Amino acid sequence: MKLFVDSNFLSPYAMSAFVALTEKLAVFEIVPINLAQGEHRSAPYAALSSTLRVPTLTDGGFHLSESSAICEFIEDSFPGTSLYPKDLQQKAKAREIQAWLRSDLMPIRQQRPTEVIFFGGAHPPLSEEAQAAASKLFTAVENVLPEGADSLFGIWSIADTDLALMLNRLVLAGDKVPPRLVAYAQAQWQRPSVQEWVNMHRTAQ
């Protein structure tokens, strides 16, 4: 089984798939794809990924792209740590959070790219649009995260990893974030599977 990821290990979606496989103790090979050189648009990669994006998971003749689909496939295919809550309503909520983080909050993603998380450095203040998106994020998280909790559903899920990454775009850039959300993001960031991804070798471009 192979997981195709960006060669600089910056994609939050590749991170999600990597963490999912690692949590399941799955045996897989990481295959880096150099996006800057257009390797994701090459014919060999197009034969594996119709979306021409990372991540893509291959298992023999089976190929799957889009991180949410990959996580759900991994959950259904491997025993071990559950990626989603067992309760059906909580599972649906976890998937809702994943889908929302991938489709909304664009000003945060644009002004606080994952380079902020992995390379640090100085960054300009958030625009009014990004501040509004951050306020929306904080309100949504405070509504679903129990007071004093370090996970959304009383036990880790892959949605926690995705949410912590979104919050850490702001936390690690030095933006103002409610203290309990900072504590949640920091706690999630220490999970061993997350730290494996965080500690991948990267070269600033």
Buried (B, 14 or more C-beta within 10 A) or exposed (E): BBBBBBBBBBBBBBBBBBBBBBBBEBEBEBBBBEBEEEBBEEEEBEEBBEEBBBBBBBBEEEBBBBBBEBBBBBBEEBEEBBBBBEEEEBBEBBBEBBEBBBEBBEBBBEBBBBBBBBBEEEBEEBEEEBBEBBEBBBEBBEEBBEEEBBBBBEEBBBBBBBBBBBBBBBBBBEBEBEEBBBBBBBBBBEBEBBEEBBEBEBEEE
